[in-house]
Structure formats: C-alpha cells, structure tokens
C-alpha cells in the first residue's frame, strides 16, 4: 500500500501536466498556421519591366557671345565721326568710326612725291644708259677701223694712237655698265618708295574703324573729339572705340563635374530650359575644353544656340540637362526599390507565394527615377518600392501595385 501511492501520485501529476501543456501547444500551432496563411502587411510593389533609359546631368549654364572683341584704332588720332551706339546691330565691314590724323595725310603726300621722284630718276638713268651705249658704239667703231688698217699695212698707224683708241673703247664699254647699275639702283629706290607709300596708305586706311563681323555694339567708349591712342604699343593702355559681340549665335557654357567628364562627347544631346521664360530648347554639345579647372574640378562644355531674333542676351542663365548615357530595351526598376548594404546593392521582391525575398542585384545606368538592372532580376518580377525596413525575408505580405510610372519604350527616364 505504501509503495503504490507515490507511483499513482506521479502519474496523476504527469497527466495533469500534459493536459495543461496540450492547449498551449495547440494554441501555438494555430498561431503559426494562422501566420503562414494570412499576410500581416500590405507592400507597394512595381514590376521589373523593359524600357529605354538614359542617365542625365543637370547643371546651370550661362550664355556667352559666339565672338566678342574690343575694337581699337591702329593709329593715333581724334574721333572725327562715330556712327554707332550701344545696342546697334552692325554688319561685317560697316564703318564704326572715322579718325582725323593730319600728320598721316602729310606722310601719304610725301610718299607719293617720293614715288614720282624715283620715276624721274629712272627716266634720267635710262637716258644715261642710252648715251653711254651711243658713245661706246662710236668709239668702238673708230678703234675697229684703226686696228684693221694697222693689220693691213703695218706701221701705217702709230702704236700710241692705236692704244689710245683701244683705251677709249674700253672706257666707253665700262660707262655702259656703270649707267646700267645706276638704272637698277634707281629702280630699287622706286620699289622702296612704293613700299613706304603702301605702308602709310595702309595706316591711313586704319583711320577708319570697321566691324570685323556682324554683331551688336555692347559698349561705346569714345565720343566725337576723343583722342584715341594707337592700339599697337604694348607699353600704353590704349582706349578702345567700341565693344562688338556676335549675338545671333550664342555659346551656352556648362560646367561638367569631374566624375561625369568621361561621358561627355561631341554631338551629345542637351535639353535647355531658359530661366527667364521657361522655354525648352534642344541642342548638342559642339565642343569642350578637355581640361579641368583646378579650383572647381569641372570642365567647360559648350552648345551653340541660334539667336537670330536676339531674344536671348549674353549673361542669361539656363538649366541644361546633358544626356550622359542611353540604353534601349533594358530591364529597369524604380530607383526607390534599390537598397545598399555591405557594399552591395539589393532589392526586396514579392514572389508568386507572396513571400518577401532579398535579391542581390547589379546596377547599370541610373536615370532620374529608374535604374537599369544588369543581373539579379527577371522581367515581370515584382519589387517592393517603399518602406523596405518594415519587411523581413520569408514574410508573407499583401502586394499592392504602385502608381509609379512604367518605363517608356522611346523616351527618356
């Protein structure tokens, strides 16, 4: 009797424990089963889809004239007449201003007189040559006659007379050469006189200041009566007459950051939004400096913008969007779906069983709101686009399609 009671007591306690534990196990099992069968949260998703994608850079650009120059006079003088003022449009070759240079006019007259003098000297030298040739012909004929007579009848002509005749003949021939040399020297002097006349004539032409290209006068520095110094002396600060800018074609200059320089190329597409009017223009990169500014670590690129009606002014700014890279028919997802962890990019997807999965991906080019996926995802999978910190891998969710736009098949993203 005393041995059976403890055993029965232990049995009763064990059965009681089982009865107590069984409802708990059943309850836990029910909760786990309920968790597996019923989603706990709603997840906004977007499909992995193919489309066209471009990577862009938006920077502020400034309009500059295609050409700009300050016009100086090449000779010193007083402004006799100035024909333009600021804002005036001028054509290439149009007279901007005329200078009064009295001493230059005197130099032109002197050089012309020197030419006439040289021409007279040439005429005189030519006459000297003709005279020397005539004298030589007479003396040479006399010497020839005496020489032949002496040969026919030796002793008829005295040797002294024959020697004198020979000397005169040779002297006359030498005078011809002297006269011809004088003639050549006179001709060279005429060339010098003409060159000097051309020089002063060119300087006189420089007293008229003309426009080197078609443009707009952006600044006027001189008035009638102003003394203008020659713009050729390096040791003086000569005052320009006007500043002229070619504004019918403008340069839009844009600073490109160092990391984007490798993607800049001639002919690259640029979208230009004018800050003043909001108007949008299209252009292409025409040139770039191929050199970084050390202070800003940027490189200047330029777009030529036609401005025939002069609605744009130099100094205006614009928002320039440069297309750096462009891909067609590639897999893309919204940029907000991409996460970074441990140096790798990943996304959270919702599979066909509505379970969350973490997938490592490799990124391609990045657009304004979409990213190219080169590895890790397939078309028509669904990625979570927001609130990813609220979900864990293997969690069941209720997917809800996001309103984020799908990629275009022919436009820029």
C-alpha positions, 0 to 999 in steps of 0.5 A, spaced: 500 500 500 505 504 501 509 503 495 503 504 490 501 511 492 507 515 490 507 511 483 499 513 482 501 520 485 506 521 479 502 519 474 496 523 476 501 529 476 504 527 469 497 527 466 495 533 469 501 536 466 500 534 459 493 536 459 495 543 461 501 543 456 496 540 450 492 547 449 498 551 449 501 547 444 495 547 440 494 554 441 501 555 438 500 551 432 494 555 430 498 561 431 503 559 426 498 556 421 494 562 422 501 566 420 503 562 414 496 563 411 494 570 412 499 576 410 500 581 416 502 587 411 500 590 405 507 592 400 507 597 394 510 593 389 512 595 381 514 590 376 521 589 373 519 591 366 523 593 359 524 600 357 529 605 354 533 609 359 538 614 359 542 617 365 542 625 365 546 631 368 543 637 370 547 643 371 546 651 370 549 654 364 550 661 362 550 664 355 556 667 352 557 671 345 559 666 339 565 672 338 566 678 342 572 683 341 574 690 343 575 694 337 581 699 337 584 704 332 591 702 329 593 709 329 593 715 333 588 720 332 581 724 334 574 721 333 572 725 327 565 721 326 562 715 330 556 712 327 554 707 332 551 706 339 550 701 344 545 696 342 546 697 334 546 691 330 552 692 325 554 688 319 561 685 317 565 691 314 560 697 316 564 703 318 564 704 326 568 710 326 572 715 322 579 718 325 582 725 323 590 724 323 593 730 319 600 728 320 598 721 316 595 725 310 602 729 310 606 722 310 601 719 304 603 726 300 610 725 301 610 718 299 607 719 293 612 725 291 617 720 293 614 715 288 614 720 282 621 722 284 624 715 283 620 715 276 624 721 274 630 718 276 629 712 272 627 716 266 634 720 267 638 713 268 635 710 262 637 716 258 644 715 261 644 708 259 642 710 252 648 715 251 653 711 254 651 705 249 651 711 243 658 713 245 661 706 246 658 704 239 662 710 236 668 709 239 668 702 238 667 703 231 673 708 230 678 703 234 675 697 229 677 701 223 684 703 226 686 696 228 684 693 221 688 698 217 694 697 222 693 689 220 693 691 213 699 695 212 703 695 218 706 701 221 701 705 217 698 707 224 702 709 230 702 704 236 700 710 241 694 712 237 692 705 236 692 704 244 689 710 245 683 708 241 683 701 244 683 705 251 677 709 249 673 703 247 674 700 253 672 706 257 666 707 253 664 699 254 665 700 262 660 707 262 655 702 259 655 698 265 656 703 270 649 707 267 646 700 267 647 699 275 645 706 276 638 704 272 637 698 277 639 702 283 634 707 281 629 702 280 630 699 287 629 706 290 622 706 286 620 699 289 622 702 296 618 708 295 612 704 293 613 700 299 613 706 304 607 709 300 603 702 301 605 702 308 602 709 310 596 708 305 595 702 309 595 706 316 591 711 313 586 706 311 586 704 319 583 711 320 577 708 319 574 703 324 570 697 321 566 691 324 570 685 323 563 681 323 556 682 324 554 683 331 551 688 336 555 694 339 555 692 347 559 698 349 561 705 346 567 708 349 569 714 345 565 720 343 566 725 337 573 729 339 576 723 343 583 722 342 584 715 341 591 712 342 594 707 337 592 700 339 599 697 337 604 699 343 604 694 348 607 699 353 600 704 353 593 702 355 590 704 349 582 706 349 578 702 345 572 705 340 567 700 341 565 693 344 562 688 338 559 681 340 556 676 335 549 675 338 545 671 333 549 665 335 550 664 342 555 659 346 551 656 352 557 654 357 556 648 362 560 646 367 561 638 367 563 635 374 569 631 374 566 624 375 561 625 369 567 628 364 568 621 361 561 621 358 561 627 355 562 627 347 561 631 341 554 631 338 551 629 345 544 631 346 542 637 351 535 639 353 535 647 355 530 650 359 531 658 359 530 661 366 527 667 364 521 664 360 521 657 361 522 655 354 525 648 352 530 648 347 534 642 344 541 642 342 548 638 342 554 639 345 559 642 339 565 642 343 569 642 350 575 644 353 578 637 355 581 640 361 579 641 368 579 647 372 583 646 378 579 650 383 572 647 381 574 640 378 569 641 372 570 642 365 567 647 360 562 644 355 559 648 350 552 648 345 551 653 340 544 656 340 541 660 334 539 667 336 537 670 330 531 674 333 536 676 339 531 674 344 536 671 348 542 676 351 549 674 353 549 673 361 542 669 361 542 663 365 539 656 363 538 649 366 541 644 361 540 637 362 546 633 358 544 626 356 550 622 359 548 615 357 542 611 353 540 604 353 534 601 349 530 595 351 533 594 358 530 591 364 529 597 369 526 598 376 524 604 380 530 607 383 526 607 390 526 599 390 534 599 390 537 598 397 545 598 399 548 594 404 555 591 405 557 594 399 552 591 395 546 593 392 539 589 393 532 589 392 526 586 396 521 582 391 514 579 392 514 572 389 508 568 386 507 565 394 507 572 396 513 571 400 518 577 401 525 575 398 532 579 398 535 579 391 542 581 390 542 585 384 547 589 379 546 596 377 547 599 370 545 606 368 541 610 373 536 615 370 532 620 374 527 615 377 529 608 374 535 604 374 537 599 369 538 592 372 544 588 369 543 581 373 539 579 379 532 580 376 527 577 371 522 581 367 515 581 370 518 580 377 515 584 382 519 589 387 517 592 393 518 600 392 517 603 399 518 602 406 523 596 405 525 596 413 518 594 415 519 587 411 523 581 413 525 575 408 520 569 408 514 574 410 508 573 407 505 580 405 499 583 401 502 586 394 499 592 392 501 595 385 504 602 385 502 608 381 509 609 379 510 610 372 512 604 367 518 605 363 517 608 356 519 604 350 522 611 346 523 616 351 527 618 356 527 616 364 
